[in-house]
Amino acid sequence: MAFRGWRPPPPPLLLLLLWVTGQAAPVAGLGSDAELQIERRFVPDECPRTVRSGDFVRYHYVGTFPDGQKFDSSYDRDSTFNVFVGKGQLITGMCVGEKRIITIPPFLAYGEDGDGKDIPGQASLVFDVALLDLHNPKDSISIENKVVPENCERISQSGDFLRYHYNGTLLDGTLFDSSYSRNRTFDTYIGQGYVIPGMDEGLLGVCIGEKRRIVVPPHLGYGEEGRGNIPGSAVLVFDIHVIDFHNPSDSISITSHYKPPDCSVLSKKGDYLKYHYNASLLDGTLLDSTWNLGKTYNIVLGSGQVVLGMDMGLREMCVGEKRTVIIPPHLGYGEAGVDGEVPGSAVLVFDIELLELVAGLPEGYMFIWNGEVSPNLFEEIDKDGNGEVLLEEFSEYIHAQVASGKGKLAPGFDAELIVKNMFTNQDRNGDGKVTAEEFKLKDQEAKHDEL
């Protein structure tokens, strides 16, 4: 029968939380009149904050008798002890990483009777405590150790897509995750709920190239349950390095560094361009260079031979001009990137110099006449006068007109393929020959008539 007002003795661990801290000096022996003893065995050099009433703490402990015999240990359970801190508890004033030896005399422990199980009567208890982390339920994130580049034209905002590297640790320094170990950035939209709330907030307002430490309390991280190798109620520390970010609404950015005095002829769709470029990421990592290869890159503008952002960046450029074009991934290589060459979702930087421009043909044309078209065009092509034109005759005639300057093929394309397509368009019944009845000109301006 239990008497009114009597309660069973608390478990050994809870003694750390129930008794008021004493200021007594360490004692040599522990008799019935011994006082509480606290020895700060290790205190970190940096201690920005100590445990106070209302905090939530996680710590490991080993409980022994004065002779060293163990009666309890959180290490054996591979689980920290997690609890709110009230007034006057023995771990108040501790720093994260601090280790204390706390000795509790019998009259503040289980007294004459012990606990009836593992703790004998008149036993003094010794707790070796290591504080792993602490937070307060009212805490927000904290941002520390910021390293901001000198040039920061824009900071990240909600809705941006950000690529960054990180090391994720607990407050005691235990590493639980790292993008560096995977050799791949973590890529995510920010401010949209795709990551834990603390990171969603901590990644706002960063510059490209910035480094910062984001400390996330558990209620803005993985909560009481934790996740994977992240313990429940753990404070998380993320050391991040922002590689780049963009917004899905971004277009390309063009900065012209040099234009020659005569810059009147500007590139347009259909023109054949020869240019040099260096391609890099925003952090300066070089991806490709035609200068290093010793040859130009040649394309027909507007023909889909380069990514859309590059096609846009080469428009209205004159020969000799130098410019930098920054291309967001949705106008570059997208989420997939190029395996082994361009990371997924990467913003690209192209430093370009245009070396040569060959004017293209009007849109929709692959061949034009540079002068008046002969009224006897079919007869001129049909040299043997048999009323039929074969591909060989047609090809010979067109190439002769191009060589003499009377006609022009679209630059940058396979000339033989263009001529073959022109012949096929005229061979309306597909029998491999063109008759006078099949032969017609495209009804456009006289100087631009096409077969």
Secondary structure by P-SEA (a helix, b strand, c coil): cccccccccccccccccccccccccccccccccccbbbbcccccccccccccccccccccbbbbccccccccccccccbbbbbbbccccccccccccbbbbbbbccccccccccccccccccbbbbbbcccccccccccccccccccccccccccccccbbbbbbbbbbccccccccccccccbbbbbbcccccccaaaaaaaccccccbbbbbbbccccccccccccccccbbbbbbbbbbcccccccccbbbbbccccccccbbbcccbbbbbcbbbbccccccccccccccbbbbbccccccccaaaaaaaccccccccbbbbbcccccccccccccccccbbbbbbbccccccccccccccccccccccccaaaaaaaccccccccaaaaaaaaaaaaaaccccccccccaaaaaaaaaaaaccccccccccccccccccccccccc
